[in-house]
Amino acid sequence: MNDSDKILTLKEMIKTTNRICVFTGAGISCPSGIPDFRSANGLYNDKTKGMYSPEQIISHSFFVDKPELFYDFYKNKMMYLDAKPNDAHIYFAELEKQGKQVSVITQNIDGLHQMAGSRDVVELHGSIHRNFCMKCHKAFDAAFVKNSAGVPKCTECGGIVKPDVVLYEEPLDDVATYKAIQKISEAETLIIIGTSLVVYPAASYVRYFRGKNFVLINKSSTPMDSSADLAIYDDIVNVVHQL
Ligand code: ZN
C-alpha cells in the first residue's frame, strides 16, 4: 500500500467506527517541543549530569537519596510548562467533539491531551500537573514545583512536594492500568502513536484489543508492525493534516 492509500484507509477506519482508542507516547509531543528522552538526541544522552544517567536520576531511590539533584534535573529536563498542544492533540480532541467516543491512553506526563480538550484521558505515567506534599498531601500545581528553589517544600508543613509521576522502580497505578486495558478491549479502532512499543507496558496491553482496526503510526518501524492492520511511518502531525 502506498502512502496516500494508507491515509485513505485510516480515514475510512475512523469514519466507520465509533469507539476509538488512541494510545500515545513521546512522539506525539515532540512537535510541541518536548524531547523524546529515548531518542538518540534526547534526554538519555544528556551529558551535563556527568556520572548519573537520566534513568538513574528519575528513579525512586535517587529521589530519596539525592532530592536536590533529582529536582534540578526534573525541573529543567522534564517540565515544559510553555508547551502547547499541537495539531495531533487537537485532532483527537476535535474528533471527540464531533461525537466519536475517543479515549486516550498516554505514556506522556505533559497534560497536552487535556489541554487540547480531550476529556477521557488515562495517564499511565502520571502528570507533572499534579503534585502532593508527602506528609500532609496538600496539592500543588506544576508552576509551584518549577519555580521553587531547590527541593519544593510544602507551604503548610514543610514536607517535600513530590510529583504524581511514576518514577523508575515505582509500580504503575492500578486504576490507570485497569482503565487502559478496559478501553483497549472495548475499542473498535486502536491507534498507537509515537511509541516504539518496546517499553513496558504498551506492548503487553495491545493483546487485549478485540476490535477491527489496529493502527500504528510512528516515525520508524516497531516490533508489532506485522500484527497491525495498518502501519504508517510518519510524523503524526503530518498524518493528521491529511485526514
Ligand atoms: Zn504538607
Boltz pocket constraint, residues with backbone or C-beta under 6 A from the ligand:
constraints:
  - pocket:
      binder: B
      contacts: [[A, 133], [A, 134], [A, 135], [A, 136], [A, 137], [A, 138], [A, 154], [A, 155], [A, 156], [A, 157], [A, 158], [A, 159]]
      max_distance: 6.0
